[in-house]
Amino acid sequence: MRVQIFPTGFNIWLSAGDTYDWAHKPGGAWPCSTFNDRRVFAQFDTNGLCDLTVNGRDAPDDIDGNEFSVMVADFLRDKLHTNHPCYFVAVGQFD
């Protein structure tokens, strides 16, 4: 996982290995993951999600939005400061 945090938003890149590991984590597996073993890029600003690509292309219509939200929150929970303007939309609402 790579994350780039800036004052009004952030970018996150997840490798296929990151999404595979996340979907299969012990005690918190997501068995029907629509992101499993896929590369993901997402960009957020203070209004929420701005851009989402899966395997380098526009996100397909069949991805699970709830899964995406939980996955991003899990990856950013310890990376994005609670005072950041995007914290609530990306992490805080799932705590």
N, C-alpha and C positions, 0 to 999 in steps of 0.2 A: 504494500500500500504506500502510496505517495500522496501527500496533502500539501497544498499551497494555501496558506491563510493570508488574507489581506484585510484591510480595515473594514470593508463593507461586504465581505463574502469569502468564499473559499472554492478551491477546485480539489477534487479527489479522484485519484486513479486507482483502480483495483485490478490486479492481475487475475488471470484465470485461476492461478493457484490460491490467491486470496479468497476468491468467491467459492472455490471448491472447499477450502478449509473452513470457511464460515458456514457453509451449508451442511457440513458434516461434523461440526464441533460437538464433542461429548457433552451430554446434558442440555444441549440447546440446538440440536440438528433441525434443519428445515428440509424434510424429506422430499417435498415436491418443488424444490427451488427452481425458479425460472431464471436465476442468475448463475447457478452452479456451473463452474468451469468456463465462465465467460468473462471477458475483459469489460470493465465498466469505467466510464468517465462521467462525472457529474459536476456541474457548476451551480453554486447557490449564491444569491445575494440577499439583501434584507427583505425582499419580497418572496423568497423561496427558490425553488428549482428554476434555473434558467436554461440549462442544457443537459441532455442525457444521451449518451451513446453507449451501445452494447456491441462489442467486437468491432468497433470503429465505424459503426453505422447508426443511423437514427434508431432509437429504441423501438422494438417491435410492439405491436398493440397487445400482445398476449403476456407481457410481463406483469408481475404482481406488485402493485403499488405499495401495499402494506409491507411486503417483504423488502422492497427497496428502502422504505423509510426505516425499518428496524435495522437493516444491514448498515446503512449509513450511520445511524445513531450508535450502533455497536463499535464501528471503526473510529468514530470521532469522539466518543465519550471522554477519553483521556487526552485528546489532542486539542480540542476547541475549548477555549476558556469560557467559563460561565457568563462573563461580561460581554462576550462577543455578540454583536447584533444578530447573528444568524444562529446562535446557540439554541434558542427556544424552538425554532422551526426545524432544526436538524437533529437536535438531541433532547432538549429539555421536555418536550411534550410527550416523550416516550419513557421518561423516568417514573 
